[in-house]
């Protein structure tokens, strides 16, 4: 275990100066603090466990209201952390914070032993740093970074997609389309790939024309919806619930009835799914259990048990936005309605 004395010797400063930098004292220059933190991280210094502290770093995700996407994950994490004697603090992961510190420096300066990271995109400054960081981190919906102290966590999207396709096939659907977010997102790429795999494994007809992606929901509908309908698809699976809801609204404007004319399934099972008309079927992420599992992974990493990934089972929530497809001639009438509208 690296000591403050060793850090001080490396830099030619006193142990007291090192202590001030690590403990956030005000009577030290920012340049010296930065230098000491960088050296401490490089030498593998770890804060004493007098007070066990972990944090939830969150970016690009709503979490303050009970129905917000991140709220249940934070609650699940805290329900595990606090009984285990850990203080869990939520920290908004701003661009300014990422510019001021590296991940390891921030964690050391604030005496955090590990973090659950939510909502981080590949373009965020810290993402590259997670490939070589030394402080335990659990990243939600992120690919493996091949770093022993970093764990990826999420649901089994391939399982979820297979459940949705199998249900639709059981009801009699033979042509199932897909609409999704842009493939620059890791998780949207996974769900796109999962759709094609599920269709092939179910023995159903599938082609690239039956799927479409775009950054914005409006663009996705404008560029791909009509083509998918024209191909005779009687159901559409969407990469997330908000896109599925946009499809339902668009269908209402076009005179296409859900589910009589078109079945729709989303992913995430957001609270809004229960209140759409009709209620939206969805592949559920149990966000409370994701939070619980994230703490399990963080605490394992802190105990030097290296966990590569944690994958939870997906759950298919069956609701009234899905039904058996109608006869071929009525499907053709649906297509005509859409054409007249556009």
Rosetta blueprint (number, residue, H / E / L):
1 X L
2 X L
3 X L
4 X H
5 X H
6 X H
7 X H
8 X H
9 X H
10 X H
11 X H
12 X L
13 X L
14 X L
15 X H
16 X H
17 X H
18 X H
19 X H
20 X H
21 X H
22 X H
23 X L
24 X L
25 X L
26 X L
27 X L
28 X L
29 X L
30 X H
31 X H
32 X H
33 X H
34 X H
35 X H
36 X H
37 X H
38 X H
39 X H
40 X H
41 X H
42 X H
43 X L
44 X L
45 X L
46 X L
47 X L
48 X L
49 X L
50 X L
51 X L
52 X L
53 X E
54 X E
55 X E
56 X E
57 X E
58 X E
59 X L
60 X L
61 X L
62 X L
63 X L
64 X L
65 X L
66 X L
67 X L
68 X L
69 X L
70 X L
71 X H
72 X H
73 X H
74 X H
75 X H
76 X H
77 X H
78 X H
79 X H
80 X H
81 X H
82 X L
83 X L
84 X L
85 X L
86 X L
87 X E
88 X E
89 X E
90 X E
91 X E
92 X E
93 X L
94 X L
95 X H
96 X H
97 X H
98 X H
99 X H
100 X H
101 X L
102 X L
103 X H
104 X H
105 X H
106 X H
107 X H
108 X H
109 X H
110 X L
111 X L
112 X L
113 X L
114 X E
115 X E
116 X E
117 X E
118 X E
119 X L
120 X L
121 X L
122 X L
123 X L
124 X L
125 X H
126 X H
127 X H
128 X H
129 X H
130 X L
131 X L
132 X L
133 X L
134 X L
135 X L
136 X E
137 X E
138 X E
139 X E
140 X E
141 X L
142 X L
143 X L
144 X L
145 X L
146 X L
147 X L
148 X L
149 X L
150 X E
151 X E
152 X E
153 X E
154 X E
155 X E
156 X L
157 X H
158 X H
159 X H
160 X H
161 X H
162 X H
163 X H
164 X H
165 X H
166 X H
167 X H
168 X H
169 X H
170 X H
171 X H
172 X L
173 X L
174 X L
175 X L
176 X E
177 X E
178 X E
179 X E
180 X E
181 X E
182 X L
183 X L
184 X L
185 X L
186 X H
187 X H
188 X H
189 X H
190 X H
191 X H
192 X H
193 X H
194 X H
195 X H
196 X H
197 X H
198 X H
199 X H
200 X H
201 X H
202 X L
203 X L
204 X L
205 X L
206 X L
207 X L
208 X H
209 X H
210 X H
211 X E
212 X E
213 X E
214 X E
215 X L
216 X L
217 X H
218 X H
219 X H
220 X H
221 X H
222 X H
223 X H
224 X H
225 X H
226 X H
227 X H
228 X H
229 X H
230 X H
231 X L
232 X L
233 X L
234 X L
235 X E
236 X E
237 X E
238 X E
239 X L
240 X L
241 X H
242 X H
243 X H
244 X H
245 X H
246 X H
247 X H
248 X H
249 X H
250 X H
251 X H
252 X H
253 X H
254 X H
255 X L
256 X L
257 X L
258 X L
259 X L
260 X L
261 X L
262 X L
263 X E
264 X E
265 X E
266 X E
267 X E
268 X E
269 X L
270 X L
271 X H
272 X H
273 X H
274 X H
275 X L
276 X L
277 X L
278 X L
279 X L
280 X L
281 X E
282 X E
283 X E
284 X E
285 X L
286 X L
287 X H
288 X H
289 X H
290 X H
291 X H
292 X H
293 X H
294 X H
295 X H
296 X H
297 X H
298 X H
299 X H
300 X H
301 X H
302 X H
303 X L
304 X L
305 X L
306 X L
307 X L
308 X L
309 X E
310 X E
311 X E
312 X E
313 X L
314 X L
315 X E
316 X E
317 X E
318 X L
319 X L
320 X L
321 X L
322 X L
323 X L
324 X L
325 X L
326 X L
327 X L
328 X H
329 X H
330 X H
331 X H
332 X H
333 X H
334 X H
335 X H
336 X H
337 X H
338 X H
339 X H
340 X H
341 X H
342 X L
